[in-house]
């Protein structure tokens, strides 16, 4: 998980992120013209079937904006260990 989620107390948002990552294991990428596409039409359909995707994206973007850039640059372990 990202350091973005250390200070978030929103289990639905965390569930959404975990579901998204699990979908990457279930729905394999498509390759076309030497490029890989990980968020295929099938992937997006499955992702939207469970959660209010647009609302979750808004929440995730807001959470990302709250993380100080210095913490992102330091990395996960630096923030945890001090």
C-alpha positions in Angstrom: 0.0 0.0 0.0 1.0 3.6 -0.5 1.8 6.1 2.2 -1.3 7.9 1.0 -3.4 5.6 3.1 -1.5 5.9 6.4 -3.8 8.7 7.6 -7.0 7.7 5.9 -9.8 6.3 8.0 -12.2 5.4 5.2 -12.6 1.6 4.8 -14.7 1.9 1.7 -11.9 3.8 -0.1 -9.3 1.2 1.0 -11.6 -1.6 -0.1 -11.9 0.1 -3.5 -8.1 0.3 -3.9 -7.7 -3.4 -2.9 -10.5 -4.5 -5.3 -8.8 -2.5 -8.1 -5.5 -4.3 -7.4 -7.1 -7.7 -7.2 -8.7 -7.0 -10.6 -5.3 -6.6 -12.0 -4.6 -10.3 -11.1 -7.9 -11.5 -12.5 -8.1 -9.4 -15.7 -4.9 -9.8 -17.6 -3.6 -7.0 -19.7 -4.0 -6.7 -23.5 -1.1 -6.1 -25.8 -1.5 -4.3 -29.1 1.1 -2.8 -31.4 3.7 -3.4 -28.7 1.8 -1.5 -26.0 0.2 -3.0 -22.9 -3.2 -1.9 -21.8 -4.0 -2.7 -18.1 -7.2 -0.9 -17.7 -9.2 -2.6 -20.4 -12.9 -2.2 -21.1 -13.6 -5.4 -19.2 -11.4 -4.2 -16.2 -13.4 -0.9 -16.1 -16.7 -2.7 -16.2 -15.8 -4.9 -13.3 -14.4 -2.0 -11.4 -17.6 0.0 -11.8 -19.8 -2.9 -10.9 -19.0 -2.8 -7.2 -18.2 0.8 -6.2 -19.3 4.3 -7.1 -16.1 4.7 -9.2 -16.4 8.4 -9.8 -16.9 9.1 -6.1 -14.0 6.9 -5.1 -11.7 8.6 -7.6 -12.6 12.0 -6.2 -11.8 10.8 -2.7 -8.5 9.2 -3.8 -7.5 12.4 -5.7 -8.3 14.5 -2.6 -6.2 12.1 -0.4 -3.3 12.3 -2.8 -3.3 16.1 -2.7 -3.1 16.0 1.1 0.1 14.0 1.2 3.1 16.4 1.6 5.6 16.0 -1.3 8.4 15.7 1.2 6.8 12.5 2.6 6.4 11.1 -0.9 10.0 11.7 -1.7 11.2 10.2 1.6 9.4 7.0 1.0 7.2 4.7 2.9 9.7 3.2 5.4 11.2 6.6 6.2 7.7 7.9 7.2 6.9 4.8 9.3 10.3 4.6 11.1 10.8 8.3 11.5 
